Each structure stands twice: as structure tokens, then as C-alpha cells.
């Protein structure tokens, strides 16, 4: 544009397209980095859960500390069903036994 090869309107139009593409690619890069870090964290949570349930001393007993270590929350689906959302990303549906 400075040497007169491009008209200012065309130059600005093309520059806007490139600026928009840079913005989109930067956002995509940020999302990929965030997802990658999240995946590593999730993999570590899965490994911790597997190590715990695979241990020789695992007896299935409930403790509040274990619950807080592995469970994010519980969703009550109905009177007969609960969903346990684990930190590792698993969601386990369980029937309520009365």
C-alpha cells in the first residue's frame, strides 16, 4: 500500500480479514492449551482412583475423606436413582436400595 500497489480500501479489507483470523487462531490455541491441561489433570484423577481401588487394602468402606477426594457432587435423578459425578470425569448412576 505504501508504494501504491494496493488501494487503501483493499488493503484495509485484507488486513481486517487477517486480524480476524489471528484472533480466531489465538482463541483456538488458548482453548487447546486449556483442554490439554484439563486432560492431564483428569488423567491424574483417574490414576489416583485406579490406584485406590486396586490397592490390597481396599474394602469398599465409606469415609467422608474418601468421598471428598473422589466425588464432585451427587445428582438426584429420581427417588430411585442417583448420579455420582467423580473428579476424574466419570458419572456413575446408582439405583437406590430401600
TAGISUL-V503161 format. One record per residue. N is the residue number from 1. RES is the residue in one letter. BURIAL is + if it has 16 or more other ideal C-beta (glycine too) atoms within 10 Angstrom, else -. Layout:
[[N;RES;BURIAL] [N;RES;BURIAL]]
//
This chain:
[[1;X;-] [2;X;-] [3;X;-] [4;X;-] [5;X;-] [6;X;-] [7;X;-] [8;X;-] [9;X;-] [10;X;-] [11;X;-] [12;X;-] [13;X;-] [14;X;-] [15;X;-] [16;X;-] [17;X;-] [18;X;-] [19;X;-] [20;X;-] [21;X;-] [22;X;-] [23;X;-] [24;X;-] [25;X;-] [26;X;-] [27;X;-] [28;X;-] [29;X;-] [30;X;-] [31;X;-] [32;X;-] [33;X;-] [34;X;-] [35;X;-] [36;X;-] [37;X;-] [38;X;-] [39;X;-] [40;X;-] [41;X;-] [42;X;-] [43;X;-] [44;X;-] [45;X;+] [46;X;-] [47;X;-] [48;X;-] [49;X;+] [50;X;-] [51;X;-] [52;X;-] [53;X;-] [54;X;-] [55;X;-] [56;X;-] [57;X;-] [58;X;-] [59;X;-] [60;X;-] [61;X;-] [62;X;-] [63;X;-] [64;X;-] [65;X;-] [66;X;-] [67;X;-] [68;X;-] [69;X;-] [70;X;+] [71;X;-] [72;X;-] [73;X;-] [74;X;-] [75;X;-] [76;X;-] [77;X;-] [78;X;-] [79;X;-] [80;X;-] [81;X;-] [82;X;-] [83;X;-] [84;X;+] [85;X;-] [86;X;+] [87;X;+] [88;X;+] [89;X;-] [90;X;-] [91;X;-] [92;X;-] [93;X;-] [94;X;-] [95;X;-] [96;X;-] [97;X;-] [98;X;-]]
//
